[in-house]
Amino acid sequence: MKKQLELLWGLQKVDLELKSIKEEKDRYPKEMKKLDEKQKIEKEKIQKEKEKIESLEKTRRQREGQLNLEQEKIKRAEGRMSEVKTNKEYQALLIEIDAIKGANSRMEEEVLQVLEEIDELKKDISKREKEVGMTLEKIEVERKKLQEKMDHDEGAWNEKMERREVLSKQIESKLFKLYHTLKEKRQGVGVVSVKNETCQGCFVNVPPQMFIEVLKNNALIRCPNCNRILYWDGDRSRK
Ligand SMILES: [Zn+2]
């Protein structure tokens, strides 16, 4: 029985390790998703600024196109100067030209403002691109680390599963089944150690006579409270 209990204790440890690896493994997809989202947000930051610049460039092109048309109008009006017959017509033409010129200078002012805004944004964006680039690099590093952890856990998982297989084969099927049933019912723990005469599964005291028996590891003894199999884990704990 002693050997059997030792094997079972070993199996319990492996199972707990597997459980914690599984918990880690289950977290990875979520963490990956978080990184993806972070990356997306960073990229969007730049995208929005670029879109703003594009829209300003469009405005600038439109205004410049309009300005060209207006310049043409002025030229045509000035061409008509030589054809005017009366002073009145001449005055009217001058007023017309002045009006166009006035409108044009306002538009030129506008174009200058847009250009300034574009310059500012471009300066800002190159700064932001550097920042975003750095953040993206950091995200990439995190992603690699996570991938490494995943690979490592995958390796550890396979290793433990093999160990589990080896141990399981050596345990009597009745005991193995009992352990499994208990494990299912008791949060993955079917075998527990005893410390200070207390079951480490439910933390209820074990009767002194029973405790003495547990210390021998010679018989299948179960906690009167939680039903788990009790095991004396030698040197590491105090009586
Ligand atoms: Zn207990």
Residues whose N, C-alpha, C, O or C-beta is under 5 A from the ligand:
A	BS01	ZN	C199 G201 C202 F203 C223 N225 C226 N227
